[in-house]
Amino acid sequence: MTFPVLLLQAIQSSEIPLRFEPGAEEAVAAPVTGLIRSWLLLHQPDNPASDFDYGQKALLSRLLEELEGSSEIPA
């Protein structure tokens, strides 16, 4: 399962009364995804200098791939 699918399922199961509007789930998901992307990027080391920095950079890359839906979420 990808993050966008997971997020849309959460929105669809919520009490948001927009469920019947075409594209409502995507309209709600877009700012949430943008917020999470910005939050993750704030933690990205600019100039990795240690194993920890490289590990953090690799983890953030993986999380951003999952956020964008280009990679599956580990089950």
MDTraj code that builds the backbone (N, CA, C; nanometers):
import mdtraj as md
import numpy as np

residues = "MET THR PHE PRO VAL LEU LEU LEU GLN ALA ILE GLN SER SER GLU ILE PRO LEU ARG PHE GLU PRO GLY ALA GLU GLU ALA VAL ALA ALA PRO VAL THR GLY LEU ILE ARG SER TRP LEU LEU LEU HIS GLN PRO ASP ASN PRO ALA SER ASP PHE ASP TYR GLY GLN LYS ALA LEU LEU SER ARG LEU LEU GLU GLU LEU GLU GLY SER SER GLU ILE PRO ALA".split()
xyz = np.array([
    [0.0851, -0.1173, 0.0000],
    [0.0000, 0.0000, 0.0000],
    [0.0898, 0.1239, 0.0000],
    [0.0445, 0.2278, -0.0675],
    [0.1217, 0.3510, -0.0723],
    [0.0619, 0.4529, 0.0240],
    [0.1432, 0.5520, 0.0617],
    [0.0965, 0.6550, 0.1549],
    [-0.0249, 0.7312, 0.1013],
    [-0.0248, 0.7736, -0.0271],
    [-0.1428, 0.8455, -0.0759],
    [-0.2710, 0.7637, -0.0640],
    [-0.2646, 0.6340, -0.0901],
    [-0.3826, 0.5483, -0.0756],
    [-0.4236, 0.5408, 0.0706],
    [-0.3266, 0.5238, 0.1590],
    [-0.3541, 0.5177, 0.3024],
    [-0.4180, 0.6474, 0.3517],
    [-0.3660, 0.7610, 0.3073],
    [-0.4204, 0.8906, 0.3467],
    [-0.5628, 0.9079, 0.2941],
    [-0.5857, 0.8717, 0.1681],
    [-0.7215, 0.8839, 0.1125],
    [-0.8199, 0.7938, 0.1857],
    [-0.7782, 0.6751, 0.2252],
    [-0.8661, 0.5865, 0.3019],
    [-0.9008, 0.6479, 0.4368],
    [-0.8030, 0.7106, 0.5010],
    [-0.8291, 0.7754, 0.6299],
    [-0.9279, 0.8903, 0.6128],
    [-0.9110, 0.9673, 0.5073],
    [-1.0020, 1.0797, 0.4827],
    [-1.1420, 1.0284, 0.4504],
    [-1.1513, 0.9228, 0.3705],
    [-1.2808, 0.8672, 0.3343],
    [-1.3549, 0.8101, 0.4546],
    [-1.2818, 0.7611, 0.5527],
    [-1.3470, 0.7031, 0.6700],
    [-1.3733, 0.8071, 0.7788],
    [-1.3349, 0.9317, 0.7541],
    [-1.3555, 1.0366, 0.8535],
    [-1.4969, 1.0920, 0.8448],
    [-1.5239, 1.1861, 0.9293],
    [-1.6557, 1.2486, 0.9340],
    [-1.6649, 1.3719, 0.8455],
    [-1.5688, 1.3903, 0.7573],
    [-1.5684, 1.5071, 0.6689],
    [-1.6880, 1.4962, 0.5738],
    [-1.7749, 1.5953, 0.5726],
    [-1.8948, 1.5855, 0.4889],
    [-1.8692, 1.6101, 0.3405],
    [-1.7439, 1.6229, 0.2987],
    [-1.7115, 1.6482, 0.1592],
    [-1.7026, 1.5202, 0.0768],
    [-1.7293, 1.4075, 0.1367],
    [-1.7077, 1.2801, 0.0693],
    [-1.7797, 1.2690, -0.0643],
    [-1.8884, 1.3391, -0.0804],
    [-1.9673, 1.3240, -0.2013],
    [-1.9280, 1.4227, -0.3099],
    [-1.8388, 1.5134, -0.2802],
    [-1.7889, 1.6086, -0.3790],
    [-1.6785, 1.5411, -0.4597],
    [-1.6843, 1.5470, -0.5927],
    [-1.5759, 1.4876, -0.6720],
    [-1.4421, 1.5552, -0.6407],
    [-1.3421, 1.4739, -0.6118],
    [-1.2085, 1.5254, -0.5844],
    [-1.1896, 1.5802, -0.4442],
    [-1.2884, 1.5655, -0.3569],
    [-1.2787, 1.6218, -0.2219],
    [-1.1657, 1.5583, -0.1419],
    [-1.1519, 1.4256, -0.1524],
    [-1.0459, 1.3588, -0.0754],
    [-0.9088, 1.4090, -0.1169],
    [-0.8874, 1.4227, -0.2472],
    [-0.7592, 1.4703, -0.2968],
    [-0.7341, 1.6149, -0.2542],
    [-0.8400, 1.6955, -0.2515],
    [-0.8254, 1.8356, -0.2106],
    [-0.7867, 1.8461, -0.0633],
    [-0.8354, 1.7555, 0.0187],
    [-0.7998, 1.7551, 0.1603],
    [-0.6596, 1.6963, 0.1784],
    [-0.6261, 1.5945, 0.1019],
    [-0.4971, 1.5257, 0.1165],
    [-0.3789, 1.6125, 0.0720],
    [-0.3976, 1.6962, -0.0284],
    [-0.2859, 1.7744, -0.0831],
    [-0.2174, 1.8630, 0.0211],
    [-0.2902, 1.9434, 0.1011],
    [-0.2193, 2.0255, 0.1993],
    [-0.1571, 1.9430, 0.3116],
    [-0.2195, 1.8306, 0.3457],
    [-0.1624, 1.7432, 0.4501],
    [-0.0298, 1.6867, 0.3999],
    [-0.0287, 1.6388, 0.2761],
    [0.0936, 1.5853, 0.2171],
    [0.2005, 1.6936, 0.2070],
    [0.1628, 1.8132, 0.1678],
    [0.2575, 1.9241, 0.1602],
    [0.3179, 1.9580, 0.2951],
    [0.2351, 1.9573, 0.3986],
    [0.2833, 1.9849, 0.5330],
    [0.3833, 1.8787, 0.5781],
    [0.3507, 1.7526, 0.5557],
    [0.4417, 1.6444, 0.5952],
    [0.5718, 1.6531, 0.5171],
    [0.5638, 1.6830, 0.3863],
    [0.6851, 1.6965, 0.3048],
    [0.7748, 1.8075, 0.3595],
    [0.7157, 1.9223, 0.3897],
    [0.7932, 2.0349, 0.4448],
    [0.8578, 1.9984, 0.5770],
    [0.7837, 1.9296, 0.6619],
    [0.8343, 1.8887, 0.7932],
    [0.9522, 1.7934, 0.7775],
    [0.9399, 1.6974, 0.6850],
    [1.0502, 1.6041, 0.6626],
    [1.1736, 1.6756, 0.6080],
    [1.1535, 1.7658, 0.5140],
    [1.2668, 1.8354, 0.4527],
    [1.3412, 1.9233, 0.5534],
    [1.2726, 1.9718, 0.6561],
    [1.3400, 2.0507, 0.7601],
    [1.4447, 1.9681, 0.8359],
    [1.4285, 1.8357, 0.8352],
    [1.5202, 1.7482, 0.9075],
    [1.6309, 1.6920, 0.8192],
    [1.6324, 1.7303, 0.6924],
    [1.7330, 1.6805, 0.5995],
    [1.8653, 1.7516, 0.6237],
    [1.9724, 1.6770, 0.6511],
    [2.1029, 1.7416, 0.6695],
    [2.1533, 1.7992, 0.5368],
    [2.1977, 1.9255, 0.5400],
    [2.2462, 1.9915, 0.4189],
    [2.3766, 1.9303, 0.3689],
    [2.4701, 1.9170, 0.4582],
    [2.6019, 1.8621, 0.4237],
    [2.6315, 1.7449, 0.5165],
    [2.5877, 1.6243, 0.4795],
    [2.6120, 1.5110, 0.5684],
    [2.7615, 1.4923, 0.5936],
    [2.7955, 1.4756, 0.7207],
    [2.9369, 1.4626, 0.7561],
    [2.9640, 1.3389, 0.8416],
    [2.8592, 1.2697, 0.8826],
    [2.8793, 1.1533, 0.9690],
    [2.7883, 1.0407, 0.9213],
    [2.8124, 0.9221, 0.9743],
    [2.7270, 0.8079, 0.9415],
    [2.5816, 0.8372, 0.9809],
    [2.5633, 0.9044, 1.0942],
    [2.4275, 0.9394, 1.1377],
    [2.3595, 1.0295, 1.0337],
    [2.4321, 1.1311, 0.9862],
    [2.3760, 1.2222, 0.8858],
    [2.3383, 1.1472, 0.7577],
    [2.4260, 1.0582, 0.7123],
    [2.3971, 0.9812, 0.5906],
    [2.2782, 0.8879, 0.6122],
    [2.2696, 0.8292, 0.7309],
    [2.1551, 0.7436, 0.7627],
    [2.0256, 0.8232, 0.7661],
    [2.0313, 0.9416, 0.8253],
    [1.9131, 1.0272, 0.8317],
    [1.8709, 1.0694, 0.6916],
    [1.9682, 1.1023, 0.6084],
    [1.9390, 1.1432, 0.4705],
    [1.8739, 1.0276, 0.3933],
    [1.9238, 0.9063, 0.4129],
    [1.8671, 0.7887, 0.3455],
    [1.7248, 0.7626, 0.3940],
    [1.7030, 0.7729, 0.5245],
    [1.5684, 0.7510, 0.5796],
    [1.4717, 0.8558, 0.5265],
    [1.5128, 0.9814, 0.5246],
    [1.4256, 1.0867, 0.4748],
    [1.3946, 1.0672, 0.3267],
    [1.4909, 1.0222, 0.2497],
    [1.4657, 0.9943, 0.1081],
    [1.3600, 0.8858, 0.0933],
    [1.3711, 0.7822, 0.1743],
    [1.2732, 0.6726, 0.1705],
    [1.1344, 0.7230, 0.2103],
    [1.1270, 0.8016, 0.3167],
    [0.9983, 0.8531, 0.3625],
    [0.9344, 0.9452, 0.2587],
    [1.0157, 1.0266, 0.1913],
    [0.9628, 1.1146, 0.0869],
    [0.9110, 1.0336, -0.0317],
    [0.9790, 0.9246, -0.0663],
    [0.9302, 0.8365, -0.1725],
    [0.7953, 0.7770, -0.1354],
    [0.7818, 0.7334, -0.0108],
    [0.6550, 0.6773, 0.0353],
    [0.5462, 0.7841, 0.0351],
    [0.5803, 0.9039, 0.0790],
    [0.4843, 1.0137, 0.0843],
    [0.4304, 1.0454, -0.0546],
    [0.5168, 1.0414, -0.1549],
    [0.4773, 1.0738, -0.2917],
    [0.4115, 0.9562, -0.3617],
    [0.4165, 0.8372, -0.3013],
    [0.3526, 0.7209, -0.3609],
    [0.4397, 0.6464, -0.4600],
    [0.5681, 0.6816, -0.4699],
    [0.6565, 0.6132, -0.5628],
    [0.7187, 0.4877, -0.5017],
    [0.6863, 0.4624, -0.3757],
    [0.7380, 0.3463, -0.3054],
    [0.6310, 0.2950, -0.2098],
    [0.6242, 0.1640, -0.1941],
    [0.5261, 0.1025, -0.1046],
    [0.5667, 0.1254, 0.0423],
    [0.4675, 0.1325, 0.1276],
    [0.4923, 0.1383, 0.2722],
    [0.5210, -0.0045, 0.3191],
    [0.6285, -0.0262, 0.3965],
    [0.6575, -0.1608, 0.4447],
    [0.5429, -0.2151, 0.5294],
    [0.5106, -0.3369, 0.5058],
    [0.3992, -0.3990, 0.5800],
    [0.4453, -0.4564, 0.7108],
])
top = md.Topology()
chain = top.add_chain()
for i, resn in enumerate(residues, 1):
    res = top.add_residue(resn, chain, resSeq=i)
    for name in ("N", "CA", "C"):
        top.add_atom(name, md.element.get_by_symbol(name[0]), res)
traj = md.Trajectory(xyz[None], top)
